[in-house]
Amino acid sequence: MRILTILLLAMLLVTALVVAQSGRRFTSPSHMLVQEPLIKTAQENTFTTSTVLPDCYTYAVERGDPKTGPSVTLSRLAAGCKVPWHIHSANAQVLFVSGTFRLTMKGQPAQILAEGSYAYVPAKHQHEESCLAGCTYYVIREGAADVHYVDARGKEISPKVALAAVGERPAAAESTRQ
């Protein structure tokens, strides 16, 4: 009788969990909530600057919210734009649309990336990048977007110090550009 009671309680618990989960939205492999289909044209993008990125770097949010969780953004960098050694808290996939881009991952030789190239940047992996010729690429992040600049020893430094070291300056304030 005791075994039967335990089995019934276990089945009741499993049933309760299934019912509770059925009311939730399922998530995609990228951990973003499943939404209605989405199509955006290039004309619908609004490009923004950030005070932690060089002023030559703009991005448009395609999906999600990069400040709070997973997202897809479209980045544009002017030729010569440099982003010094840094890390991110979340894994990121990068899909190149146009331009010529130099990406150096800590411990690996620099790679030149162009249209159709792909890069995977694991969370907390040091890397630096520069745009050699007008760069456009998508970034698919698995978590919130952040940038933590690091010095040669891997110690975090301020955006102003890091960017000045490569001849860049942070955007004066977050702004929106078309």
C-alpha positions in Angstrom: 0.0 0.0 0.0 2.8 2.4 0.8 4.5 1.8 -2.6 1.2 2.5 -4.3 0.8 5.8 -2.4 4.4 6.8 -3.4 3.7 5.9 -7.0 0.5 7.9 -7.1 2.1 10.9 -5.5 5.0 10.7 -8.1 2.4 10.5 -10.9 0.5 13.4 -9.5 3.7 15.5 -9.3 4.7 14.7 -12.9 1.1 15.6 -14.0 1.3 18.9 -12.2 4.6 19.7 -13.8 3.3 18.9 -17.2 0.2 21.1 -16.7 2.3 23.9 -15.4 4.7 23.8 -18.3 1.9 23.6 -20.9 1.0 27.2 -20.0 4.5 28.5 -20.7 6.0 29.6 -24.0 8.7 27.3 -25.4 12.1 28.7 -26.1 14.2 28.3 -29.2 17.8 26.9 -29.1 19.0 30.5 -28.8 16.9 30.9 -25.6 14.7 33.6 -27.1 11.0 33.4 -26.6 9.2 32.0 -29.7 7.5 34.9 -31.3 5.4 35.6 -34.3 7.3 35.5 -37.6 9.4 38.6 -38.1 10.7 40.3 -41.3 12.6 43.6 -41.2 13.8 45.5 -44.2 17.1 47.4 -44.2 15.0 50.7 -44.2 13.4 49.7 -40.9 16.7 49.5 -39.0 17.6 52.3 -36.6 21.3 52.4 -35.8 22.4 53.3 -32.3 25.8 54.1 -30.7 26.9 53.1 -27.2 29.1 54.8 -24.7 31.2 51.6 -24.3 31.9 51.2 -28.0 33.9 53.4 -30.3 32.0 56.1 -32.0 32.7 54.5 -35.4 30.6 51.5 -34.3 26.8 51.5 -34.7 24.2 48.7 -34.4 20.5 48.1 -34.9 18.5 45.6 -32.8 16.8 43.0 -35.0 15.3 40.8 -32.3 15.4 40.5 -28.6 16.8 43.0 -26.1 20.6 43.1 -25.9 20.5 44.9 -22.6 18.6 42.1 -20.8 19.0 38.9 -22.7 19.5 37.0 -26.0 19.4 39.2 -29.1 20.2 39.6 -32.8 21.9 42.8 -33.8 23.2 44.2 -37.1 26.5 46.0 -36.6 28.2 48.6 -38.9 31.7 49.7 -38.4 33.5 52.4 -40.4 36.7 51.5 -42.2 39.6 51.8 -39.7 37.3 51.3 -36.6 39.1 49.3 -33.9 37.6 47.5 -30.8 40.5 46.6 -28.5 40.9 43.5 -26.4 37.7 42.7 -24.6 35.4 39.9 -23.5 31.6 39.4 -23.3 29.6 37.5 -20.7 27.6 35.5 -23.3 28.5 33.3 -26.3 28.1 35.0 -29.6 27.9 34.0 -33.3 29.0 36.5 -35.9 27.8 36.3 -39.5 29.5 38.7 -41.9 27.5 40.5 -44.6 30.0 42.9 -46.2 33.4 44.5 -45.8 36.7 43.2 -44.6 37.2 42.5 -40.9 40.2 41.5 -38.8 39.4 39.3 -35.8 42.1 38.1 -33.4 41.1 35.6 -30.7 43.5 35.2 -27.7 46.0 32.4 -28.5 45.2 32.3 -32.2 46.5 34.1 -35.3 44.5 37.0 -36.6 41.9 36.1 -39.2 40.6 38.2 -42.1 36.9 37.8 -42.5 34.7 39.0 -45.4 31.2 38.4 -46.9 29.8 35.0 -45.9 32.4 34.4 -43.1 31.3 33.1 -39.7 32.9 33.4 -36.2 31.9 31.9 -32.9 33.1 33.8 -29.8 32.7 31.9 -26.6 31.8 33.8 -23.4 34.7 35.4 -21.6 37.1 34.7 -24.5 39.5 37.6 -25.1 39.4 39.0 -28.6 40.0 42.2 -30.6 38.7 43.4 -33.9 39.1 46.0 -36.5 37.3 46.9 -39.7 39.6 47.2 -42.7 36.9 48.2 -45.2 33.3 49.2 -44.2 32.0 46.2 -42.2 28.5 45.0 -41.7 27.7 41.8 -39.7 25.0 40.2 -37.6 25.7 39.2 -34.0 23.5 36.5 -32.4 24.0 36.6 -28.6 22.9 33.9 -26.2 22.6 36.4 -23.3 22.8 40.1 -22.6 25.3 42.2 -24.6 28.1 43.6 -22.7 31.7 44.7 -23.3 34.5 44.4 -20.8 37.8 45.8 -22.0 41.0 44.1 -20.7 44.6 45.0 -20.7 47.5 42.7 -21.7 47.2 40.8 -18.4 43.5 40.3 -18.8 42.6 42.8 -16.1 39.5 44.8 -16.8 40.0 48.5 -17.8 37.6 51.3 -18.6 36.3 51.8 -22.1 37.9 55.3 -22.3 41.4 53.9 -21.5 41.0 50.9 -23.7 39.7 52.8 -26.7 42.3 55.6 -26.3 45.1 53.0 -26.5 44.0 52.2 -30.1 43.2 55.7 -31.2 39.5 55.5 -30.7 37.0 57.3 -28.5 33.7 56.1 -27.0 30.5 57.6 -28.4 29.7 60.7 -26.4 26.3 59.3 -25.4 23.9 56.6 -26.6 22.2 58.0 -29.7 20.1 56.9 -32.6 21.2 57.2 -36.2 19.5 56.1 -39.5 
